[in-house]
Amino acid sequence: MLNAEISARKNEAISRGVGMTTQVYAERAENAEIWDVEGRRYIDFAAGIAVVNTGHRHPKVIEAVKSQIDRFTHTCHQVVPYENYVRLAERLNKLVPGNFAKKTIFATTGAEAVENAIKIARAATGRSAVVAFTGAFHGRTFMGMALTGKVVPYKVGFGAMMSDVFHVPFPIDLHGVSVETALDVLDKLFKADVDPKRVAAIIVEPVQGEGGFYEVPRALMKALRKLCDDHGILLVADEVQTGFARTGKLFAMEHHDVVPDLTTMAKGLAGGFPLSAVTGRAEIMDAPGPGGLGGTYAGSPIGVAAANAVLDVIEEENLCERANTLGARLKQRLQSLRDAVPQIVDIRGPGFMVAVEFNNKGTGKPDADFANAIRLKALEKGLILLTCGVYGNVIRFLAPITVQDDVFNEALDLLEASMREVAAEAK
């Protein structure tokens, strides 16, 4: 069976709305490596978009899932509940930042976690408006789309967005937007468009994911916390992509001396099995009435079993520390390429949530074509990369934190060769 044959079938069978970064069809995977249906090996620096932080098929995760399958696969927690759901909630209540009583709910996807966080915030405050940031990504459901601060491809053709959602600029010095600018726009928003006493929540990614791996400046995070406290607004941290050791902390908010009221999670939570969560202040989480939250598959016992194992692996294998080590090595290699690749304008990111951004040498403008050329060159060599950013000119690195040292070194060599070749061709 060939990739091209399956791709042709895909074109006939699957909506074109499901975009695909590669046409490499997976046959099997192990830790940081994937083998396609033609038997070719790839090093995976995407990790299913920060999902398998603990690697493909981590033995402890697989063991936990197999054990759960031998017991039962589904009862619907709202009908016949199960203990491991309670145990995982207890663990997250202790681990999520905040020295106060917390409660947790589980869902299936990151978008569901965000939707539920907004429902909870509205129920708790009696307000409806929500403030988000340009460049943000919060999902593809209707509230998720409305909160997302990027039109193409997420909002195109889908009509009117959910009402009472407002955006302010995300501060990025490289693009000429300062913290002061963002706060000034937010102040004007409260004066011109929406009474802050009508705002239920401000939602922010501690590090923007799809937006380009830009970290929230500490000054902005502190200012948001103060604004929320002054006006009775809830601060929601979207940790869907940043959570579970990716940034060198279990949660990216731990890098800030600021605690959110609600935290959304998914992706790395369950090591490749669908599961998401919202954890927050107990009194806020209890605002919706019984039956107002949940879902048929919400908190699947299989996903919950995997998540309990993932938390064990992160602790036992010191993955937060390893994320910092790997990220430092990756940044060092990227820095060493600045002379050979003058298109590099920034190298950034906490822990192992690293990105490199490219501008055109001649125009100084964001160069999406250059970033994509590196992605394609790396794919030819057997390294899977992802691009991101509002301008599409950023390569983000999301390899499993468990990647073996020899595989990691091999990947760095492939990355360097790809960047050097594309830069040479651009001269």
N, C-alpha and C positions, 0 to 999 in steps of 0.2 A: 504494500500500500504506500502511495506517494503523497507527500504534502499537497502537491498541485492537484491531484485527483480529489482529495477531500475538500480543498478550497473551491473547486468547481462545484461540488455538491453543495457546499455551504452557500454559494452564491444563489443557488436555486431554492434552497430550503429555509434560509434564515434572513430575517429582515436586515436591510442595510443599516438600520439604525443602531444595530449592535456593532460598534466599531471594534476593530482588532488591530493591535499594534504589530503583530507578526502573523505570518501564515505558517508558523511552526506548530505542528499538532503533536501534543505530548503523548508519549507512550508510557513513560514511568519517570519518577523523580525520587531523589534521595538527598537530603540536606540542602546543599546549594547547587545541585546539578539536576538537569533535565535531559532526558533522551527522547528524541522525536520518533515518529513512526517509521522513519527511514534508518533509525539506529544512530543518528548523529547526536553527539553530546554537546550540551550548552551549559555555561555557567550562568546561573540565574541571579542577576542583580536587580530583579524586580520584586521577587518574593510574593507574587500575586498581589502587588501593590501593598506592601507592608503587612501582609497577612501572616505568612509563615516566618515570623521573627525567630521562632525556634527551629526553623528548617523544615523541609518537606519530610513528612513521615517520621517525626522524632519518635524513637522507640517508646518512650514513656507515654506520649500522647496516644500513639496507636494502641498500646496495651490498655490504656484507660478506656478507649473507645470500644475495643473488642470486648472488654469486660462488661461494659454497659449494654452492648448489643446482645450479649448472652442473657441479660436480665429482661430488658424491655426497650423498645425504640420510641414509643410515643403513647402517652395517655392524655395529653393536654393538661398542663399544670393547673389550669383553672377547674378541671374536672376531678382528676385524681392526682394530687401533687406528689412530689418526691423530694427526698432529703437532700440530694446533692445540689439542688436548686437553692435550698436554704443555706447550705454550707458555703456555696460560692458567694451568695449575697453577703453573708457574714464576713467573708474574707475581703471582699471589695469595700465593705463599709469601714474596715480597718485600714485598708491600703490607700484608698482615694484621699487626696489631701483635704485637711480640715479637721480641727480638734473639736468636733461636736458630734452629736448623735446623727447617724445617717441611716438611710434605707435605700434599697435597690430594687429595680425591676429589670427583667430581661426581655429582649425582643430578638429579632433575627438579623437585621441589617443595620448599617450605620445610619442610613436615611430614616429607618424606623426609630432609632434611638433619638435622633434629632427631632423628629415629629413628636415623639412622646415628651421630650424635654420642653418643647414649646407648649404642648397641652398642659403639662404640669405647671409651668410658669404662669400660664393664663388662669388656670384654676386657683392657684395660690394667691395671685395678686388681684384677680378680678379685672385685669387689664388685657388689652388685645395687641398692642403694637410691639414690634420687635425690631431691633437695630442690628445690622450685620455689616460686614466690611467688603469693599471691592476686592476682587481676586479670591474671595473665599469660595470654598466648595463644601456644601452641606448635604448633597444628595440629589437624586433625580426625581423624587416624588414632588408633588406640587408645592408643598411648603419648603421642601429641600431646594427645589429650583428657585423659588422666590428668594430664599436666603442666599443662594449662591451668587457671587458677584462676578459672573462671567457669562456673557450671552452665548457665544459660539463655543461648543456645540450644544450647550445644556438647555438653552431657552428657545432656540430658533424653531419657529413653527408651532409652538405649543400654546399660543394664545395668551390671554391675560393671566398674570401671576396672582398669587394669593395677595389679598389686600393687607394694609397696615404693616408692610415690611419696608424698612428704610436702610439705605446704604451710606456709609461714610468712607472716605479714602483710607486705605491701609498705608501706614507710613513706611516708605521705602526710600532711603536716602539716595540710592543709586538712580531712582527714577524721579527724584526731585520732590518727594513728598515727605515732609518732616512730621514728627510727633505733634508739634505745635499746629501744623496745618490740619491734621486729622482732628485734633481737639477743637480747633476753631470751627471746622465744618460741623462737628457734632453740636457745638454751642449754637450755631446758626440754625441747625436742624430743629433744636428744641425751641428756638424763638420763632421760626418761620413755618414749620411743617407739622410738628407733633408736640403736644404738651408732654413733658417728661413724666407727669403724673398719670399718663395714659400708656406708658411703655412698660410692658411686662418683663422684658429681658433684653440684654445685650449678649449676643453670641459671638465667640471669637475662637479661632484655632490658635493655640500657643505658638505653633509654627504652621504657616499656611502650607497645605499640601499641594493640590493641583495648582494653586496660585504661584508656586515657585520656590517653596522652602524658605520663605522669609520669616524670621523669628520676630515675635512681638517684642518691641523695645520695652525694657523694664519700666521706663517712665510712663509709657502708654498704659501698661497693665495696671500700675498703681493708680493712675488717673481714672481708669474705668471703674476700679473697685470703689474709689471715693465717690464718683458720680452715681454709681448704683446705690451706695449707702445713703447718699444725700437725698435721692429721689425715690427710694423704695423699690428700685429695679433689681431684678435678679441677674447675676453674672453667670453665664453658661459657658463652660470650657468644652469645646469640641475636640476631644482627644482620640477621635476615631483613627487617625493616621499616626498620631504622635505617641500613642500609648504603648505600654508594655515593653519597656527597656530601649525603645528605638532611639531616644534622645540622650541616653546615658543615665536616665532616671526612669523609675517605673512609669511615672507620668510627667509630661513636659511642664506642667504647672509647678512642679517642685523646683524648677529653676527660678521661680519668681517668689517673692515674699508676699504673695497674694493667694487667697483661697477662693475658688468659685463656689457658688451656691448649688450648682448642678454640673455634673460631668457626664458627657456622652462617650461611649466606648464601642468598639467593634473590632474589625480587622484582626490585629494580633492577639486578641483576647482568647481565641479558641484554636489557634494553630492550624487553620485551614477548614474548620467546621463552622457553619453559619451560626453566629451568636453575637448579640449586641446587648448593651446595658446602659441604664441611666442610674447614677448614684448621686444622692444629694442630701441636703438637710432633711432630717426626719419629718419635721412639721410641714415642709414644702412638699415632700414626696407623698404625704398623706392627704394632700388637698383634694385630689380627685376621689369620687365615691367608688365603692366596690363595683367592678365591671367596667369602669371607665378606662382602664388600662389593661393591656394583655393582647392575646391573639392566639389562634389555633396552634401555631408552631412556636409561639414565643417561649424562649427558654427551653429549647429542645434538650431532652436528657442526654443525648449524644454530644451536643455542643457543650453542655454544662460539664460533662465528664472530661471532655478535652480541655476545657478552660481550667479546671482544677489542676490538671496535670501541667498545663502551661505555666501556671503560677509556681508550681513546684520546680519546674525546670529553670525558670528565670532565677529563682533563689539559689538552687543547688549549683548551677553552673555559672553564677555571678555574671549574668548577661548584661547588667547595667555597666559594670566595669569593662567588660569585653567590648561593648558598644563604643565606649570612649576610646579604647585602644585602637580598634579598627578604624574609627572615624579619624583619629589623629594620623594614622598611617596613610589613609586615603588622601587626606588634605595635603600631607607632606608631598606625596607623589604628584598631585595636581599642581601644587606650588612650583615644583621643579620643572614644570612644562610651560611656565609663563613666557619664557623667551622664545621657545619653539612654536608656541600657539598664542600669538599676540591677541587673538580674538577673545581670550579669557578676560573678563572684566570683574568677576567676583567668584570667590570660593567661600562657601559658608555652610553653617548648619551645626546644631548641637549633637554630640554623640555620633551615632552612625546614621543620622538623617542629614546627609551631606548633598550639596548641589554645586554645580559649576555653571556660570552664566556667560553667554557669548554675545558680543556685539560685532557688527561688520567693521573691518579695519578702515575702510574708506569713509563710510557715512557716520560711524559711531552709533548707529541705530541697532536695536535688537535684531539678531540674526538667527531666525528660526531655521532657515535652510542649512546653515552650518551645523547647528545642533543636531538636526535630523540626519545630516550626512554622517556625522560621527556615530549616531545610533545605528544606522544601516551598515556602516563599515564594521562596527563591532559585532553586529549580528552575523555578518559574513565570516568573521573569525571565531564565532562561537560564544559570544558574550551578549546576554540580553540586557538592554538598557531601556530606560523610560525617559521621555521628555516631559516638561510641564511648563507652567508659567503663562501669564495672560498673553504674552507675545510668542510663546512656544520656543523660546531661545534658551531654555534651561534643561540640563541633564541632571536628573536626580538619581541618587544611589540608594537602593533599598534591599541590599543583599541580606539573606538570613544572618542573624547575629552569631549563629552557630557555625558559620562557614569555616571550613578547615584552613589552617594557615597556608598550606601548599596550594590549595585551590584559590585562596584569596590572592596570593602572590602571582599566580598564573593570570588571574583576572586583571590585576593591575598592569601586568605586561601587555595584555591584549588591549586594554584601555589606552595605554600610552602609545602603542603602535597605531591604533586607530586615529587618535587625535593628531599625531605627528603626520600621518599620511594625508588626512583631510586638510590640515593646515598647509602642507606643501602643495597640494593641488589647488588651493585657493590663492596662491601667490601669483 
